[in-house]
């Protein structure tokens, strides 16, 4: 009887964390990477706030984003990462693809770098494809 209660409590906490205000979200579509294979951006966030990075994804082709890495876990921590399925009735080309999302918490003032690399699975190896870097400033 205790296990269902714990599972339900965890699910409610998880859903609450995933329904945060998206005003602190940055999103890049696949076409953003066509001119440059590596995107670098800056994110400014207040200490204690959460922010999200959302990048296009199409795992059915072997394309996938890896884990997000930070150079300073004392400034920013990764709370969640996951995949958002494509729209069931896409109205645009970008809605035909899924999206990867990473949710971060700014836990102390300072600067850090978040790196996310992608790869395309080939028969013998993982080829680097696109990469993303966020220079984060926590105020």
N, C-alpha and C positions, 0 to 999 in steps of 0.2 A: 504494500500500500504506500510505503514511503517513496519507492522508486518513481511511480507516476507523478507524485507531487514534486519531486526534485526535477524531473524531466520537464514538467509543465512550467515550473519557476524559471528554469534555465531558458526555455523557449521564449517566455515573455520578456526576459531581460535581453535576449538576443534580438528579438523583434524591435524592442524599444531602441536599442543601439542602432539598428539598421534604418530607422525611420527618422533619423536626425535631419535637421534643416540642411538642404543641399546647396545653400548659398556659398558654402565653403568647399564646393566640388569643382574640380577642373576635369574637362573631358576632351579627348582627342579622338577623331575618327580616323579610319584607315587612310583616307585621302590626305590627311595632314602629314602622313609619313611618306607620301609619294615623292615629294621634292627633296626630302631629307630623311635619311634612315635613322638619324638620331635627333630627338627633340630635347631641348633643354629649356626649362621654364623656371620661374620663381614663384614661390608661394609664401605669402605673409599671413600669419595666423596669431591670434592671441593665446597666451598660455591658458591651458585648461580646455580649449576648444578642440573639436574634432574637424577633420577635413578628409575629403575623398579624392582619389585619383581614379578616373574611369578611362579605360582604353579599349578600342575595338578589338574583337577577337573572332576567330573562325577555326575552332579546333577540329572541325571535320576535314580540313585540308592538311592537317598536321601542324598548322601554325598555333603556337601557344606562347603566352607570357609566363615568365618564371616568377619566382618569389621576389618580393621587394626587399632590398637590403638598405640599411641606413648606416652611416658612418658614426652615429652617436645615439645609442639607445637611451641616453640620459636626457635627450631633448625631445625626441619623437618616438612613439612606439606604434607598431602595427597591431590594430585591434582585430581586424577581419580582412579576409580576402576571399573572393568568390567569383562565380560566373553568373551573368544575367542572360537568360535565353533570348533569342531574337523575338521580335514582335510576331504574333500569330498571323496578322494581316498587315504586312509592311506597306507603308505608303511611300517610302523612299528607299534608295539603295542602302543607305547607312542603317536602316532598320532591319535589313535582311541579315545582318551580322549580329552576333552576340557581343557582350561587353564584359571585360574583367573589371572588378572594382576592388580597391584597397581602401580601408578606412583606418585613419591614423588619429592618435591623440597627442596633442602638444602638451608635454608634461613639465617642461621647464623652459625658461628664456634662453635664447642662444640661436646658433645656426647649425644645420646639418644638411646632408645630401642624401636623397633617396634615389636609388638606381633600380630600374626594372628592365631586364633584357628579354627579348623574345627569341624563339628559335622555330625552325621548320624541320620536322622530323624527316630524315632521308633514310634510305636503306641502311647506310653504314654509320651515319653520324648525325649530330645536331648542328645545323648551320646557323650561325648568328644572322639575324634578319633585321630587326629593328631594335632600337633601345630608347629608353626614356630616362631623363634625369630631372629631378626637381631640387632646386636649391631652396631650402625651407628656412624662413626667418620666423622665430617665435618671439613675440614681443611681450 
